[in-house]
Amino acid sequence: MRLLLALPLLAGPSWAAPAQDIRVSVDAVSATVLVTDSEGKPIEDLRREQFRLFEDGVEQTIENFFPTDAPYSLVLALDTSLSTEGKLDLIRQAALDFVSRLEPDDEVLVLGFDDRVRVLCDFTRDRSEIGRAIAATRTGRATAFYDALEVAVRRLRKSTQRPVLVLFSDALDTASGSMAARAFRRARESNLTVYGIFFDTREDMFDHALANPRFRRGTNYQVLLLRMYKQAHGQLAGLARDTGGTVFRAKRDTSGLGEAFARIARELRSLYSVTYYSSSTRPPDKFRKIRVKVGVPKAKVRTRKGYFPSPPP
């Protein structure tokens, strides 16, 4: 099964956009920023004057600063393909626990996908409605991962709060009409942050293949499957990294899933957002690197790598 999350750059939104790579046609730039100490613990309650932001090595003036408690518009995308069979109750409960950790002003859209993508509830702060949407998920067969990513990005582009995509999936697409390159490009060009929970379903996939009478035991299917999973995980991890998020893992028996959701919820409450107007005169087709520094000894900073100021052809 599959899951995902991703985010790019946009013109200065009122809520301050997250950290990630993106292409935009204006000079206003937004980024989310995670600051941790030497032990990896988030540092909260920082002030605007403690942040310095650089684009291509040139310091920029931070126009807007949003603390860690600014609300989110969050798409929760749940892969319910065949690999979730017999595990869906545990997945639902982990998703419900995750939603319960969000703040009251955070709004959530629930997306379920197998061979089709379904919006089970639109953005809402009503926790009962969100719960009913999660309960409505059903196990399907194939995985339209790229289609789900495109639907999530389209919805988040219209959001009025800080946009975040949380994707639970094995990221191994088997049913999309969308192309991988286009789906990932659009996600990176959007103003959102992606968190992924990679569900390791390799053994399930291999078991299903063995049950198929057309499958030949002498093939190198297992080797090929391993390569496919490594590529899928790498794509999801790269998207999360480029947009300022990260990826966690859940095992075949879903162990680690609850903790992964809990860690994402904790991180969301530790992200700052900043916006600035670029002073760069570089051509719009050139990538612009972003770097953020904070005035805290030994602090580590995670934000998006940068952006393209204009969309690709």
N, C-alpha and C positions, 0 to 999 in steps of 0.2 A: 504494500500500500504506500501512499505517498502523502507528503505534506510539505508545505512551504511557506515562505515568508520572504519580502524584498522591498527596497526603497531607493529613489533618486532625489534629485534636486529640482527646486521650483522657484518661482518668483515669490518674494517675501510674504508668506502667509501670516495671518494674524496670530497663529498659535506657535509659529516657529517650527520649521521642518526638521526632520531627522537627518542623521549622518549617513551619507551614501554617495555613490557615483550617479550622476544624472546629466541629462542634456536639457538646457532650457534656452528660451529665446529672449530672455531678459537678463538684467544684471543683478537682480536680487537673488541671494543665495541663502539657503537654509541648511542646517546640519544638527543632528543629535550628537550628544557627547556623553560618554561614560567615563567617569574618573574613579580610579581605584587606588588603594594604598599598596605597599610592597607585598602584602599578603593576599591581594586580590579582592579585598573588601571595598564595596562602593563608598565613596566619600560624598556625603550629602551636605546641604546647608552652605554650599559655596556661594560667593557673591559675584556679581557681574565683573567687578574690577579685578577679580582673580584670574580671568580668562583673557588670553591673547590669541588671536587667530591670524594665520598667514596663508596667503594664496601665492603659490609659486615663489615662496620665500619673502614676499612683501607683506608687511603687516597691514591688516584691514581694520576698519572701525566697526565694532559690533553695534548694530543699530537696535536690535531687540534681543533681550535675554529672558528665557523662560525657565523657571526653576523645575525641580523634579516632579512637582505635584500638578503640572499642567495636564489636562485630560487628553485621552486618546480616542481616535476612531480606529477600531481594531477589527480586522477580518480574521476569523478563526476558521481555517480551512482543514477539513478532516477527510483523509483518504479512507474510504470504506470499501475498497476493492476486496477481492476474494481472500487475500491474506489476513483480513480482519475477522474471518469466520471463526466463531467461538470465542472471540476476544472483544467483541464490540461493547459488551456491558462494562468491561474494565476501561475501555477507551472513553466511553461516555462519562463514566464517573470521574476519570481524570480531567476531562474537559470541564465538567461541572465544578470541580474543585478549583480549577484554574479561574473560571469566571468569578467564583466567590471571592477570590483574592484581589480582583480589580476594584478600583475606586468607583463610588456611585456615579460620578460624572463621565466615566468611560462608557462609550457606546460600542456595541458589538454587532457584527453581521456574521451569521453562521453559514458556512459553505460546506456542503457535502459532495464528494465526487467519487465515482467509480468509472464506468464507461461514459457517464454523463455528469454534468455539473449542475447542482441544484442549490439555489439560494433558499435556505430553510427559514431564515428570517432576515429582514433588512436591518439597518443600523437602528438599535434601540438601547435604552438604558433599563428597560423592563426585564429584570432577572428571571421572572416567571416565563416570559415569552422566549427568552434565550434558552432556558431549560427545556421547554417543549420542543424547540428546534433541534437541540442536541439529541433529545430522546427520539426524534423522528428519523435519525440516520438509520440506514439499512445497508446490509452487506450486499455488494454487487459482484461484478466479475473483473473486468479490465480496469485500467487506470488512465484517466484523461488528465494527467498532471499539467501539461502545458496549457490546456484549455482552462483548467482551474486557476492557474496563475494569471492568465489574461483577464478572466472575469474579476478576480480579486483586485488587480491593478486598476481596471476600469472603475470599479466601485470606489476605491480609495482615492482616486483622482478627484472625486466630487466631495470628499470628506471636509468637514469644517473644523476638525481637531487634528492633533498630531497623528499621522497615519502609520499604522503598524500592521504587518501581515505575519500571522503565526501559522505555520504549515506543518501538519503532521502527515508524513508520507514516507514511502521508500524512494520517492522521486523517480521511479522507473516507469516511464510512460509507455503504455501499450495501446492507447486508444484515441489520442488527440487528433483533431483536425488541424490544430495549430502547429506551426513549426517551432522547434526548440529555440533556434537562434532568435526568432522574432519575439517569442514569449519572454525570454531572459532579457533581451534588449529593452523591451518596453518596461519591464520591471525596473531595470537599472535607470531608465530615463524618467521614472516617476518619483514623486517626492514621498517616499515611504521607507520604512525600515523593516527588514525581513528577519524573522526568527524561524529556524527550522527545527523540527524534531524528526530525526532520521530513524525510521522504523526498519530494522534489519529483517527482511523477509526472504533471504536467499534460500534457506532450507525449505521453507514452505513452497517456494517456486519450484525447487528441484523435485520435491515430493509430488507436486501436481504433474510435472513433466513425466515422471516415472509411471504415473497412473495412466498416461496417454499411450494407447497401443501403437501409435505411430512413432513413439520415441524409441530410439535405439540406444541401448545401454553402452554401446561401444563408442558413442560420439563424445566430443569434447564439450558437451553442453555445460558441465559444471565449471570448466575453465572459462568458457564464454560468459556464463552468468556472473562469475566473479568480476570479470572485466566490466560488464555492464553496470554492476552495482557500484564499483569504484568510480566509474564515470558519473553515475547519477549522484552519488554522494558528493563528489568533487564539484559538480555544477551547483548543487544546492548550497554547499559550504561557501563557494565563491560568491554566489549572489548575496548571501547573508553578510559575508565579510565586506563586500563592496558597498553595501547599503548601511553599514554600521551595526549590524546585528551579529548573530552567531548561530551555531548549530549544536544541538545536543543529540544524544543517541538513546533509543529505547530498544531493548532486546526482543527477540522473537516472542517471549512469553509476556511481553509488555512491562517487564520489570524495568525500573528506571523511568517510566513514563510520567508517573506522578511527580517525581523529583525534577524532571526536565521542565514540566509545566510550572512548577513552583519557582524554579530558578529564573524562568522568563518573567514571571509576575514580579519577582523581586527586582530584576533588572529594570523593568519598565518604570518602577518607582524611583529609579536612581539615574535616569537619563535627563540631562539638561538639553535645551534647544537654543540655538543662536541663529540670528540672521544678519546679513551684511550686504552691502552693495559693492560689487567688485570694482576695483580701480584699474584692473588690467586693460591693456590695449592690445593684447595678443589676438590673433585671428580667431574667429569663432569656431573653427574646426580643430583647434588645438586643445588638448586635455589640460585642465588646470588642477594642480595638486592643492589639497587643503591640509593644513596642519594646525592643531590646537595645542596650546601650552597653558598650564595652570600654575599659579603661584603657590604650590604645595610641594615641599621636599619629597623626593622619591615617588611622587604620584605617577601613575600610568594613565594615558589617555587613549580612548578608542573612539574613532569617528570615521566617517566615510573617507575614502581616499581622495575624492575629487569629483570633477564633473566636466562635461562638455557644454559650453554656453549655447549651443544651437543644436537642433535635432539632426540626426544623420539623414542622408538622402533616402 
